[in-house]
Amino acid sequence: MQSGYAEAAAGFGIITGSIATGGIIPAIVGGIAGTYLLLDGADHFVGGMQQVFSGNYRDSMISQGLQHLGIPDFVSSIVEIATSRRFSKLNSVAKVEQSIVNKVVNEKSFKPLNERNYRENLKILTGTNPPSNIHAHHVFPKQFRDDFIQKNINIHDPKYLTWWEKTSHQSGAKQYNDIWKKFFADHPGANKEQVLEYGREIMNIYGNQVNF
């Protein structure tokens, strides 16, 4: 449910962002990619909800459709994942994604990027206002704030935040911080881009979308 919500939110953001650019090609490319991610995310959200109440696994509608065409279930799942990732990268291939992100971010009226305002700024960035049981998660943990400052990374910048359900966020906090502790121990000379890329990799493992 959580990953589906994040994917749908990302798709909606791509749609609105691509329209905001005012260009026909960005609107078309972003519309296609965003719509797919929005529908696929909604599909996974509903599927997750059904699993919560039934206790039984349910393939996504896209995966089911591929299976009806005679494609084995494990292959259909791989195809769906690959398609989702391809669509999520489609805008960058067309050099649209970054311009959309930059335009949207620049137009937002963020509050000062500090510890007091990071949740409000994430609301502004994502255009959502989730309930209190959804935490604003720091992709780059506050425990290592000084280490990230040395890499010229402001951990309270909303693009370095993501939504995370309260229970799993709190229960996984120590493990998450330990991952970063090990990273800095193993890579003391890591540059900013390496740190950012590792943040993306970790969030991908946890099934959370990132905004950078």
N, C-alpha and C positions, 0 to 999 in steps of 0.2 A: 504493500500500500504506500509506504514511504517513498520508495524509488519511483513508483508510478506517479505519485503526486509531483515529485520533483521534475520528472520528465515532462509531464503535461504543462507544468509551470514554465519550464524552459521553452517548450514549443510555443506557448502563448506569447512569451517574451520575444521570441524570434519573429512571430507574425506581426506583432504591434511595432517592433523595432524596424522591421523591413519596410513597413508601410510608412513609418515616420521619416524614412530617408527621402521619400518623394520621387524615387526613381522607379521606372517600370520594371527593369530587370531585377534589381534588388527585391522589389515587392513580389515578383513571381517566384524567384529562387527561395526567398525567405518564407513565402506563403506555402510552397510545397513542403519544404523541410519542416517548418513550424507546425503545419497541419498534421503531418505524419506523426511527429513527436507528441503533439497534443492528444491525438486519438490513441496512439499506442500507450501513452502514459495513463490515459483514462481507462483503457482496457486493463492494464496491469493493476490499477488502483481497485477497480471493481473486482477483478479476479482475486486480489489479496483479501478484500473484504469477505468474499464468498468463502475463502479458505479459513478465515478467522472463525466464521460462524459454523461452517460445516466440518472443518477438520480435514477436508479432502483437497488434494492438490488439483488445480484447474489450469489447463493450458490457456494461453491467451487466445483471443478470437482469431488473430492473424495466424498463429501457429496451428490452430484447429483447421483454418481454411486451407493452409498448405497441406495438412495431413489428409484432408478430403480429396486433394488432388493426387494422392498416392505417395506423398513424400513422407518418409519415416519421421517419427516424432522428434528424435534427437537431431535430425538434420534440419527439420523445420524450425526448431528452437535456435540453432546456430544461424540459420538464414535470417531469422527475425532480429537477432542481436546484431548481426553484421549490417543489416539494413538500417537499424536505428542509429548505429554509430556512423554509418555513411551519411545519413541525412543530417545528423548533428554536426558533421564536418562539411556539409555541402556549402554552407555559406562562406567558410574560410577558403574553400577551393575557388569559389567565385569572387574572392576578396571582398565579400559583403559583410561577413560576420563581424570582423573587427571594426569596420566603419559603423555598423549598427550599434555595437556595444559602446564605442567611443561617443557617438552622437547622443545616445540615450543617457549615458553616465554624465556627460557634460551638461545636459539639460536639466539634470536633477538638482534640486536644492537641498544638498546634504547639510546636516548639522556638523559641527566640528568633529573630526574623525578621532574620537577618544572613547574611553571606556564607558562614559555616561550615555553616549548616543548611538552605540553600534547597533543595537536592536532596531531603533527607529530608522537608522540609515538603511538597514537591510530591508525594512518594509518599503522604503522609498525605492530602492533599487529593484526589488522584485515585484512591486506593485501589489503586494499581498499584506494581510494583517492577520496572521495565524493566532490561534488561542494560546494561552500561557503555557499549555503543555507541549508546545513546540518551541524548542530553544533555538536561539541564534548561536550557532556553533562557530568557534574560531578554528578555521582550517589550520592556522599556525598558533599553537597553544600559548596562552598568557604566561604559562610557567617559563617559557623560553623567550619572552618578549625581547630581552636585551640581545639575544643571539640573532633574532630576526631584524632588529633595528640595525645591527651591523651589516646585514644584507640589504639594507634600504627597503625593508618591508614593514609597513605600518599594519600590525595585526588587526587593528580596529577599522581599517578600510573595508566598507561593505562588500567590495568585490572579493575579499578574502574571507567572507562569511558564508554560511549556508544554514538552512533550516534542518533541525534534527529533533526527533521526538524525544521528550523529556526522559522517559524511563530508560531507553536504550542509550541515550546520551550520557546519563549519569552513571549507569552501570559499566559503560565502556570507557569512561574518562581516563582511568589509570592506565589501561592497556594502550589507549591512544597516545597518551603522554609518553609512555615507555617506548613506543615506536619512534617518536621524535628524539627522545633521549639517545637511543641507539644510533639514529641517523647522524646526529652531531658528533657522537663518539667515533663513528666509522668514517665520517666525511668532514673533518674539521676545516678543510679548505674549500668546501662547496661554495659556488657562486650563487647569485640571486636566481638565475634561470634554473639551475639545478635544484634549488630549494623549491621553487614554484612547481617544477615538473614532478618532484616527489610528492608535493601536496596534492597534485592532481591524481597521481597514482594511488595514494592512500584513499582519497575520497571515492575513487572508482571501485576500489576493493570493498568499501563500506556501502556502496550503492548510492552515494549522494552526489548531486550535481554541484559543480563549482561555477563561479562567475568570472573566472580569469583564465 
